[in-house]
Amino acid sequence: MSWEDKVRKVVPYIPGEQPSDDHKVIKLNTNEMPYPPSPKVSEALAGFDTESLRLYPAPDVGPLRDALAARYGVACDEVFVGVGSDDVLATAFLTFFYSDKPVIFPDITYSFYDVWCDVYRIPYETKKLDEDYHIVKADYLGENGGIVIANPNAPTGISEERDVRFIEDIVTANPESVVIVDEAYVDFGGVSALPLIKKYDNVLIVRTFSKSRAFAGMRIGFAMGNSRLIKYMNDVKYSVNSYTMNRPAIELGIAALSDEEYYEKAVAKVVKTRQWTKKELEDRGFSVTDSKTNFVFAAPPEDKISAKELFLQLKQRDIYVRWWDKDRLRERLRISVGTDVEMQAFVAAVDEIMA
Ligand SMILES: *Cc1c(COP(=O)(O)O)cnc(C)c1O
């Protein structure tokens, strides 16, 4: 027996590569926003009172939680804030998934879900997406220990909205489970399930500042749901680490919420560039899903080049995209939407490689 037999062993999540700041690349591999946060954030940072760092922050994230509640038209006790939505999701998994029955989520989705299940020893089962990469609603209507759905899904980019009752039917079929809807990308064109939190007490909507608010480096995520769900999450959080949100994050988060006009424009630019990129790739024989996110999920024409080869050759040219060596993913690339200039450079590189 060694101490190592008592270690909580887990295979960690692998994020997209972050090159060092002095290595200039066109970085299209982690779905970061290509535009900076609002100027209101810079002003708030310049005016930040360093003296206040002496004091612990509000454990309930008070002023930022209240600003979020006002912004989304929900009550303060219906909002939970965490260190990025990864922290919010991890807390939700730990809080709500405590059953012998498996938690279910799609086989192709955000690849952190199975990692949290592993680290918290939560049983889980994945359900296959259909051949067009859509989530099959019928798979989520039976008995389970909980449900997680990313909508729009990643890395497919697809939003389940052809069926307007898609999420609602899953929520009503599962009164004995919590349904987590991960809406990390919803601002780029998806349809939010937020209105459901007023009707049902078992649905939790999770959002992030990392993508549409250009705040990946700041680490702010939040969840909205029935006040009882939020209370249970806070009980768990206060049992692990009460002060997750630091004072600068709280202040800058509020500043980011005070300039919707700026973010609407930035998001609209990304959406326009996304549609441009999709068309350019389709003109070159790629198959591209109808993404409602800030990335495209594209398969190069098989007879010309494999996704893996294209990924490697782009990397040699300092253009980073994402490729997974996994069934039904290995024939595709996930390409984050950058600025117009970056995407033009990306398309030019694709032409050069495929020439
Ligand atoms: C990016 C992402 C997150 C996590 O983002 P944070 O930076 O931790 O807020 C969660 N879910 C999905 C589907 C994502 O793509």
The ligand as a Gaussian input file, in Angstrom:
#p B3LYP/6-31G(d) Opt

LIG

0 1
 C      -16.096000      27.918000     -22.981000
 C      -17.154000      27.014000     -22.434000
 C      -17.433000      26.934000     -21.066000
 C      -16.578000      27.519000     -19.981000
 O      -16.212000      28.757000     -20.066000
 P      -15.621000      29.565000     -18.834000
 O      -14.487000      30.298000     -19.439000
 O      -15.203000      28.641000     -17.740000
 O      -16.752000      30.437000     -18.428000
 C      -18.483000      26.147000     -20.651000
 N      -19.221000      25.453000     -21.513000
 C      -18.981000      25.484000     -22.822000
 C      -19.821000      24.689000     -23.738000
 C      -17.927000      26.249000     -23.322000
 O      -17.640000      26.227000     -24.611000

